[in-house]
């Protein structure tokens, strides 16, 4: 009896490019004897779009026979997946990480977006990347993730997680948020600001980077805290021990409320007096790598950094 290997395919399904890439990926997986699995929401969206143009064709979607597909949660469970192929940019990869969080299925990102820091390959490499998946020619690395809790009067009212960052932001554009920062159980500083980003090394090239935070190599274990437009003499980005607990309290004197955003996907309203605690999660996110190319090369490539004139060590 042959081994059953299931691969989840997650894409920017609302975009035509995502639909086409999904079809190609599914066809390639089937040709290698693997079973493509589609999230139910994406399957329904793709089927609805397909039937708009081919209303008589009930048996196909993504350009292939529906019988060749399985639907996640209906035909198979998360723990039956070998990996997930993610077609899109970093936002799509974050969504896929959310879908498979319970099973910790490893993610292989194929960039259809712009920067795509988390992606391992580009659109034109899709077929060759799937050939390597079929041959199990890949490595799985782990990325530090965050556990995030919201407390009010000492009571935990909300819990979630993040791969890139947890951000406390002001709710109203015209009002600053009054906060106090805490590191390792000790208060650090209080000030008015637009918000505070608490990030992982993976998230150091995302929102934290835009806010002026440092780029941290993924191999470095650390947590970052980056204030946003703080009205304070001391509001520098911080890099701390990965086992530290970071906290941001929205002070009761704050003129406005705040909002917690995690990876730009999960949100929770923060009334004055709310406290957000961030810790390293015991469950990392698993990312598939196909080469040992150093992170320096990824930075140069993704940001188009000028390196002309470099000669390297003298012979």
N, C-alpha and C positions, 0 to 999 in steps of 0.2 A: 504494500500500500504506500503510495507516494506521500511525501510530507506536504501538509497544507500550509502555505505561507500567505498571510494577508498583509496588505500594505494600504494604509489609509492615504487618500489623496485629498488635500485641502487646498483650495484656490480662491482667488478673487472671483467668485462665481458670477458676480453681477457684471463683470467686464468681459467683453467678447474675447480678449486675449486669454483671459483665465479659462473660459469655456473651451477654447481650442486647445490650450496646453493640457487641460484636464483630459480631453479626449485622446490626445497623443500619448499621455502618460498611461492611461488605462489600457490602450491598445498595446503599448510596449510591455506593460506588466503581464498582460494575458499571454503575449507571445513568448514570454519567458516562463510561463507556467505558474505565475503568481496571481493571486486574487485581489483585484482593486476593490477597496472599500470607500464609500462616499458618506460623509455626514448627511443625515436626513434633510436638513434645511437646504443644503447645496443641491442635493439630488432633486428636491421639489422645485427649486428655482430653475434649474437647468431643464427639467422636464417641461415646465410651464412655457419657457422660452422656445423649446424645441417644438412643442405642439402648436404654438402660434404660427409657425412657418410650415409645419407638416402635420396638420390636424388629423390626418388619416393614419399616421405612423405612430402607433402606440407602443411599439416594441423597441424603440431606440432612443438613446439620449447620449450626449457627448459624442455622437457619431458612432456609437457601438451598440451591440445588442444588450438590452437591459439584463438578460439572463447571465451575462458575464460579470455583473456587478453584485456586490453585497452592500447593504445599508447598515451603517453603524448604529447599534442599539436595537436593530430589528433582526438582522441576520447574523450578527456577531457582536461580541463584547470587546471593550477596550483591551482587556488583558489577553485577547487572542491576536492582537496586532504585533507584527514584527517591528514595524517602524511607520513613520508618517512622512510622506513626501509633500512639501509645502510649496505651492506655486504662487509667488507674489513677492512683496517686499517684507520689511521687518514687521509691519503691522499685521500681515497675514500670518507670519510665524508666531507672533504673540497670541493671535487668536487660536492657532493650532495648539500651542502650549496649554492654553486654557481648556481646549477640548479633551486633551489626553492627560490632564493633570493627575487624575486619580490613578492611572496605570503607569505614569512616567514613561510612556512610549518615546523612544528617541526620534528626533526631528531632523530631516534632511531638507534644507532650504534651497530652492532654485529661484533665483531672482527674476521677477518680472517688473520690479519697481525701479527706483532710482539708485539709492545708495546700497541698501541691502547688506548691512554689516553682518547679519546673522546667516546670510545665505552662503552656501558652499559652491554653488555653480550658477551659470547664466542660462538663459532660455535656449540658446543654440546648442548647449551641451546636454540637453534633456535626455536624448536617447542613450548617449554614452554613460551618463550617470545611472540610468536605470539598469543598464547592462552590468555595471559594477554592483548595484544593489542585488541583482539576481545572483551574482557570484559571491555575495557576502564580502566584497572587497571594500570594506569601510571600517572606520574606528568610531567608537562612541566616547565622547568626552562629557564631563559634567560641568555645568555652570551654576555658580552660587545663586540661590533665590532667597526671597525675603518672606517671612511671616509678618503680617501686619494686623494689629489689634487697635480698636478704638474703645476707649474707656470714658465713662461719664460718672463722676462721683464714686470712682473706684470700681464700678461695675462694667464688665466687658459687654459691649452692645453690638459689636460687629467685628468679624475676623475675615481676612482674605490673604492673598499672597501676591507676589510680583516677581517677575524676572528682571525687568529693567529698573523700575523705580516706584516708590510710593511718594506722592507729592501732596503736601498740604498747601492749598491755594485760597486766596480770598474769593468770596462769592460775588461781590459787587465790584465793578470796575472802579468806582469812585471812592471806595473805602479801603484803607490799609487794614491788614490783619496784624493784631498785636499778639506776638508769640514769645515763648521762652523755650530755648533749646536745652536738651539734656543729653549727656553722654556718660555711659557707664554709671548711671544712678546719681550723677551730680549735675546741677544747673551750670550752664556755660554762659549764656547771654540772653537778654530779652530785647526786642526791638519791634518796630513796625516794618512790615514788608509786604510784598506781593505773594510770598509763599516760601516754602522750603522743600527742596528735593532731597530725598534719601534714596541713594542708588547703589546698585551692585557694580562690579567692574564691567559686566556686560552692558549695563545702562550708562556707563561713563561716556559713551559716544552718542547718546541719545539726548534726552531733555537736559541732563546735568551738563553735558558739553555745551549746549546752547546757552546755558546760564553761566558759563565761565568756569565750569569745573574742570579738573584735570582728566586726561585720558589715562585709564588704568588698564594695563595688560590683563587679558582674561585669566592668565595663569597666576596672577596675584590675588590672594584672598584678602579682601578688605571691604569696608562699607564707606560710602561717601555721604556727606551732608553738605548741600550747596544752597545757601540763601538766595532768594530771588528779589532783586531790587530792594535790599534792606536799607533802612535809614539808621545806620549805626557806624561807629568808627571801626568796630571789629565785626566783620561779616565775611571773612574769608572762607573758601571751601575747605572742608576738613576730610581727611582720610584716616580712618580709625581701624582698630583691630576687628577682624570679622566676627569675633564672638562678643563684641560690645552690644549693648542695647542702646539704640537711639530713640529719643522721644521728642515730640513737639507738642506743647500745650497751647491751645488757643485761650488766651487770657480772658477772664471774665470782663475786664475793662475794654476789651476789643469792641470797636464801634460796629463791626459787622461780623457775620458768621463766615465760616470757611467751608471748604469741600475737600475731601480726600479723593485723589485719583490714583489708581494702580495700573500701570502700563497703559494708561489712556483708555482703559476698557471697563474697569469696575470703579464705581463711585459711591461716596457716602457723605451726607451733609454733616457738617461739624458746627454745632452751636457753641457759643462762648462757654468755656469751661471744659470742653472736650480735650482729650489727650490721645495722641497717636503714638503707639509703640511699635518699633521695627526691630526685628531680630533676624539673624541668619536662620533660614529654614533648614530643617533636617533632611528635607527632600529637595535635591537639586533638580535642575532641568537638564535633560540629556540631549546633546547636540551631536549630530553625525559629521565627522570630518573625513575627507577623502584624500587629503594631502597634508604634509608636514610644513607647509609654507608658513613662515613666521608672521606674527601679527603686524610687524613693521611693514611687510609687503602689503598686507590688507589695508593698512592706513594710507599708504602711498597710493594704492590703486583706487580706493573708494573716495578719497578726498582730492585725487589728482594732484598730489603734492609734487613740487619741483625738486628733482634730484639730479639735474644735469650738472656735470662737472665732477661728480663723485668718482673717485678712483679706488677707494678701498685701501686696506692696509698695504703698505709698501712691500714689495717682494723682497 
